[in-house]
Amino acid sequence: MNKSEISGGTIHKIPDDLKKALTSTPSVQKIWETLTPLARNEWTCWNTLVKQPKTREDHIKRTINE
């Protein structure tokens, strides 16, 4: 898989900021790829539903760390 390619979820498209964070660290991208499409969808949704930019940034950081 190309570094810029990343699997999505079942419904939601991965936004560019989350995609960049996921693909910036190969170990994180590898873990992301082991998640089920439904789990990837839930993480994507959790990151995109927030309204404040700071909250979104925090959610993306937490996604990468967890």
N, C-alpha and C positions, 0 to 999 in steps of 0.2 A: 504494500500500500504506500502510495506517495505521501510524503510528509504533509502536504496540504489537503489530502483527502481524508475525510473522517465520516464515519457512519452516522446517520441521523436516527431519529426516533420513528415512531409510527405516524405521527401527525405533524408535529411542529418542526419547522426548519431551524437549523442551528444558526443563530445570529453570528455576524462576523466577529464581534468581540469575544464571544464564548469559543468560537472555532479557533481564533488566534491563541487564546489561552490554552486550549486543549492540545493544539498542535505544536506549541512552543517547547514542550517537554516530552520527548519520546516515551518515557515511562508512563506518563499520565495518559498519553494517547493510546498506549498499549492496553492499559486498564480500561479505558473508555470502550475500546473495541470488544472487551470481554462481557460488557453489560448487554442485557437483552434490549431489543428495540424499545420495548415498553419502559424499561428503566431509563434508557437514554432520553426518551420522550419526557418522562417525569422530571429529570434534571433540567432539561431544556425549558420546559414549562415553568419550573420554579424560578429559573433565572430571568425569564422574559415577562413574568407577571408583575414584577415590582415597578413602581412608578418613579422613584427617586434614583438619579444616576449613582449616588453614593451607595445606596442599598444594592443596586444591581452589581456594582463593583465588588461589594462585600460578598454577594451571593456567588459571583464567579470565582473569587478567591477560595471560598468554602468548597465549591465544587471541585476545584483543583486539589485542594488539601485532603478532601475526603475520598 
